[in-house]
Amino acid sequence: MSTFNPEAFLNMEVDEDLATAAVPVAEGQWNDPIIKVVDAREVQRKDGSGSFISLDCRVEIHDPELKLEMDYEGDRVPSARYSMILDTDENGALRTEGDANWRLGALFEACGMERPYLLVNLKGASAGSCIVKQELNEKTQSMVSNIVSMSEDRRN
């Protein structure tokens, strides 16, 4: 096995075209999603009236049918983003009353997680299936894939 040389890597010439946008994941319900990255970030409201918390997850979808449909070979795995706005109180704690944060509750349930919940424990968690939708990214004018829900049930 060779040793990585950062200087040589940074000076490596690339004389072929590179993609400028990711190929979006095909829409549909796909089995075997695994959450690989979990991130929370504060987002300022466009109208300047404050901020909210966004939970952003990168999810790999290990469904063999999806890999076949997208012509992915070897260990290459399709992935999509699953994001949600979290409802918090004035102290930054998650609201739990009524239907506050119901999408987060559904995600914990889909991943078979039990209380007490820790958001960090979502990393590496898996569900039975996820539903992927495509939408236009206004900034880049390219199609992107977003997961709109995850379930403990598998697609047949």
C-alpha positions as CSV (number, residue, x, y, z in Angstrom):
1,M,0.0,0.0,0.0
2,S,1.4,3.4,-0.9
3,T,1.8,6.3,1.5
4,F,-0.3,9.4,0.9
5,N,1.8,12.4,-0.1
6,P,-0.4,15.6,0.2
7,E,2.1,17.8,-1.8
8,A,2.1,15.3,-4.7
9,F,-1.6,15.0,-4.5
10,L,-2.2,18.8,-4.6
11,N,0.2,19.0,-7.6
12,M,-1.5,16.2,-9.5
13,E,-2.6,17.3,-13.0
14,V,-6.2,16.5,-14.0
15,D,-6.7,16.6,-17.8
16,E,-10.3,15.3,-18.0
17,D,-13.7,16.9,-17.5
18,L,-15.2,16.6,-14.0
19,A,-18.9,16.5,-13.2
20,T,-20.3,19.9,-12.1
21,A,-23.4,18.5,-10.5
22,A,-24.3,15.3,-8.7
23,V,-26.6,12.8,-10.4
24,P,-29.8,12.9,-8.3
25,V,-31.1,9.7,-6.7
26,A,-34.1,8.3,-8.5
27,E,-37.4,9.1,-6.9
28,G,-39.3,6.4,-5.1
29,Q,-39.2,4.2,-2.0
30,W,-35.9,2.5,-1.4
31,N,-34.8,0.0,1.2
32,D,-31.8,0.1,3.6
33,P,-31.1,3.7,4.3
34,I,-28.2,4.3,6.7
35,I,-27.6,7.8,8.3
36,K,-23.9,8.6,7.8
37,V,-23.7,12.2,8.8
38,V,-25.8,14.1,11.4
39,D,-25.4,17.9,11.7
40,A,-27.4,20.6,13.5
41,R,-27.0,24.2,12.4
42,E,-28.6,27.6,13.3
43,V,-30.1,29.3,10.3
44,Q,-31.0,33.0,10.3
45,R,-34.5,33.8,9.1
46,K,-34.6,35.7,5.8
47,D,-36.8,38.4,7.3
48,G,-34.3,39.0,10.2
49,S,-36.8,38.0,12.9
50,G,-34.5,35.4,14.5
51,S,-33.2,32.0,13.8
52,F,-34.2,28.3,13.8
53,I,-32.3,25.0,14.1
54,S,-32.0,22.7,11.1
55,L,-31.1,19.0,11.5
56,D,-29.3,17.8,8.4
57,C,-28.5,14.2,7.7
58,R,-26.7,12.6,4.8
59,V,-28.2,9.2,4.2
60,E,-26.6,6.4,2.1
61,I,-29.2,4.2,0.4
62,H,-27.9,0.6,0.2
63,D,-30.8,-0.8,-1.9
64,P,-29.4,-3.1,-4.7
65,E,-32.2,-2.1,-7.0
66,L,-31.4,1.6,-6.7
67,K,-27.7,0.9,-7.4
68,L,-28.7,-1.1,-10.5
69,E,-31.0,1.7,-11.7
70,M,-28.3,4.3,-11.2
71,D,-25.5,2.2,-12.7
72,Y,-23.5,2.3,-9.5
73,E,-20.8,-0.3,-9.3
74,G,-18.6,-1.7,-6.6
75,D,-18.8,0.0,-3.2
76,R,-20.2,3.3,-4.6
77,V,-23.5,4.1,-2.8
78,P,-26.2,6.6,-3.7
79,S,-26.9,9.2,-1.0
80,A,-29.5,11.9,-0.3
81,R,-30.1,14.6,2.2
82,Y,-32.8,14.4,5.0
83,S,-33.3,17.7,6.6
84,M,-35.9,19.1,9.0
85,I,-36.5,22.2,11.0
86,L,-36.6,21.6,14.7
87,D,-39.1,23.3,17.0
88,T,-37.2,24.6,20.0
89,D,-38.1,26.8,23.0
90,E,-36.4,30.1,23.9
91,N,-33.6,28.2,25.7
92,G,-32.8,26.0,22.7
93,A,-34.4,22.8,24.1
94,L,-36.5,20.6,21.8
95,R,-40.2,21.1,22.2
96,T,-42.1,17.9,23.0
97,E,-45.7,19.1,23.5
98,G,-48.4,18.2,21.0
99,D,-47.1,17.5,17.5
100,A,-43.9,19.5,18.0
101,N,-41.0,17.8,16.3
102,W,-43.2,14.9,15.0
103,R,-40.8,14.4,12.0
104,L,-37.9,13.8,14.5
105,G,-40.1,11.4,16.5
106,A,-41.0,9.5,13.4
107,L,-37.3,9.3,12.4
108,F,-36.3,7.9,15.9
109,E,-39.2,5.4,15.5
110,A,-38.1,4.4,11.9
111,C,-34.6,3.7,13.2
112,G,-35.9,1.6,16.1
113,M,-34.5,4.0,18.7
114,E,-35.8,4.2,22.3
115,R,-35.8,7.0,24.9
116,P,-33.8,8.8,26.1
117,Y,-33.1,10.1,22.6
118,L,-29.8,11.6,21.6
119,L,-29.5,13.2,18.2
120,V,-25.9,12.1,17.9
121,N,-27.1,8.5,18.1
122,L,-28.7,8.9,14.7
123,K,-25.3,8.6,13.1
124,G,-25.1,5.0,11.9
125,A,-28.8,4.3,12.5
126,S,-30.7,2.5,9.8
127,A,-34.3,2.2,8.8
128,G,-36.3,-0.2,6.6
129,S,-36.9,2.3,3.8
130,C,-37.0,5.9,2.7
131,I,-38.9,8.0,0.2
132,V,-36.9,10.1,-2.1
133,K,-38.2,13.1,-4.1
134,Q,-36.3,15.3,-6.5
135,E,-36.5,19.1,-6.6
136,L,-34.8,22.0,-8.3
137,N,-32.1,23.8,-6.3
138,E,-32.8,27.4,-7.1
139,K,-29.2,28.6,-6.6
140,T,-27.5,26.0,-8.8
141,Q,-30.5,25.3,-11.1
142,S,-29.7,21.6,-10.8
143,M,-31.9,18.8,-9.6
144,V,-31.2,17.5,-6.1
145,S,-32.5,14.5,-4.1
146,N,-34.1,14.9,-0.7
147,I,-35.5,12.2,1.5
148,V,-39.0,13.2,2.7
149,S,-39.6,10.4,5.1
150,M,-38.1,7.2,6.5
151,S,-40.0,4.2,7.8
152,E,-39.2,1.0,9.7
153,D,-41.2,-0.9,6.9
154,R,-39.4,-2.2,3.9
155,R,-40.6,-1.9,0.3
156,N,-41.6,-5.3,-1.0
